[in-house]
Amino acid sequence: GAVVSQHPSWVICKSGTSVKIECRSLDFQATTMFWYRQFPKQSLMLMATSNEGSKATYEQGVEKDKFLINHASLTLSTLTVTSAHPEDSSFYICSARVPGSRDSYEQYFGPGTRLTVT
Amino acid sequence: DAKTTQPNSMESNEEEPVHLPCNHSTISGTDYIHWYRQLPSQGPEYVIHGLTSNVNNRMASLAIAEDRKSSTLILHRATLRDAAVYYCILFNSGGSNYKLTFGKGTLLTVNP
């Protein structure tokens, strides 16, 4: 199946700093990527939909100025957590849709990035 | 998105079949039933999907009720590596921008 990678796999940063997380589709081109956040013992929560060459669409309640998303190419989307605070500590997961699978739809997920803000 | 209801947790023994139920009484005619699973500290993984007919693949089988208001994911012989949270998700490509909405899922424990 298609492969999605994330970098870094884990990161520790100090409160007030910014952190960038990369999501890459390794063997296919992804016009649409998604960013999720998952707190311990909870389910995945969709944060935003990232479309190549256009602005991301954010879910209700997600601050677009705090979580900056850039989908600059068909294989790369980045999520930057700006001015991170301890409450932003979470597991961030990206996914990508395989083009052409309009009706069946199969989405491939990255391995996740564990962010800890101290 | 139409909602799904799954048991919070289930337990199975290794090499025995597992039947994971999902209720989706408000499913619409064009909603696909998708199953994903998430192993500990990993991103979710696609398992199987279907619309009306039962489906089989190398990972599992999906049995869909005739009225489509419920479905069952079947793992024919559970292994320890099948221990994960299993999510049943309804997906409708029309107008949803292909978003997946995850519920709480079922935590499957497999005993050796």
Interface residues (C-beta under 8 A of the other chain):
Chain A: G1 V4 Q6 T32 F34 Y36 S43 L44 M45 L46 T49 T57 F91 I93 C94 S95 R97 R102 D103 S104 Y105 E106 Q107 Y108 F109 G110 P111 G112 R114
Chain B: Y32 H34 Q38 S41 Q42 G43 P44 E45 Y46 H49 Y87 F91 S93 N97 Y98 K99 L100 T101 F102 G103 K104 G105
